[in-house]
Amino acid sequence: MVAQKASEKRETQRQALVTGISMVGQQLSGFFQNPKLVAKVAYTSLAVFSAFFGTRFAFNYMGMRMMARFGKPTLIRETSKLYSTNYVTLPFMWMRKRVQMLAKRTEKDLLEGVILSKPLQE
């Protein structure tokens, strides 16, 4: 009697599994037989995929540009090459930097603001 109940239970589970798989197969068959529905699903999937990764790329790029613009220490910004989004002002910035470099030719001016130990300073 216990063996018969176990056998009936196994048969019921097998039938439920077979029924479930056949239902999924019928649904997939119906889905792939409708080309308009397949195209809509493909388009929607592509749109979601593009929106997700496009947004992620845009935020990464904006963060990288902001760090490049504002994340540099003052010393690097003051001593590195000139940068401006206004290309008309670049020649004037080059001339001003050149004039400042020519004006600061003495050793005293070069070491101004630098903190050194007494023996090294002397």
N, C-alpha and C positions, 0 to 999 in steps of 0.2 A: 504494500500500500504506500509506503514511504517512497519506494523506488518509482512507483507509478506517478505519484505527485511530483517528484523531482523531474521525471521525464516530461510530464505535461507542462511544468514550469519552463523547462528548457525549450520545448517546442513553441510555447507562447512567446518567449523572448526572441527566438529565432524568427518567428513570423512577424513580430513587431519590427525587428531590424530589417527584414526583407521589405516590408511595407514602407518603412521610412526611407530606405535607399531608393526604392522605385518611385516614391513621390518626389524625392529630390531630383532624380533623373528626369522625370516627366516635366518638372518645373524648368530645369536647365534646358531641356530639349525645346520647350515652348519659348523660352527666352531667346535662344540662339536662332530660332526660326523667324523671329521678328527683327529685321535689320534696323528698323527705325529705333526700336528700344535699345538695341546694342549700341547704336551710334550715340544715343542720348546718354547712356551710362558711360561710354568711353569719353565723351565730351565733358561730362560732369566730373569724372575722375581726373581728367587732365586739368580742368580748371581748378579743382581743389588742390591738386598736387602743385601746380604752378603758383597758385596764390600762397600756399604755405612756404614753399622754398624761395619764392621771389621776395616775400616779406622778410623771411629770415636773412636772405642775402642783403636786402636793402638796409636792415637794421645793423647788420655786421659792418657793412660798408660805411654807414653814417657814423657809427661808433669809432671806426678806424680813422676816418677823416677828422672827427672831433679830437681824438687823441693826438693826431699828427699836428693839428692846428693849436690846441690849447695845452697839450700834455708835455710839451718840451720845457725843460728848465730855462730860466732866464739867461744863464750864461751861454747856452747853446743858441738861443734865439738871437742874442746880441752878437755872437761871433760867427754864426753860420752865414751861408750865402743869403742874399736878399730875396725876399719873397713878397709879392703883392698881387692882388687880383686885378688891380688897376695898372695896366701896362703903360699908360701914359706917364705915371709917376716914377717908373723904374729908373730912367736916366737921371732924374734929380736925386733919387735915393743913392745911386752909384756915386754921383758927384759929391754928395754930402759925406758919404762914408770915406771916400778918397781924401777929402779935405780934412776930415777928423783924423785919419791915419797919419797924414803928413804933419798935422799940428802936434801930435803926440809922439815925438821922436826922442825925447829925453828919457833917461833911465828913471829919473824921479817920477815922471808922469806914468811910466809903465808900471811902477811898483806902488802907485798910489792906491790905497784901499786894501793892499795885501798885508796880512798880519804874519810877521815873521818873528822868530826868536831873536833875542838881542845880539848874540854872536853872528848869526847869519845876516841880520839887518846891517851890522857894521861892516 
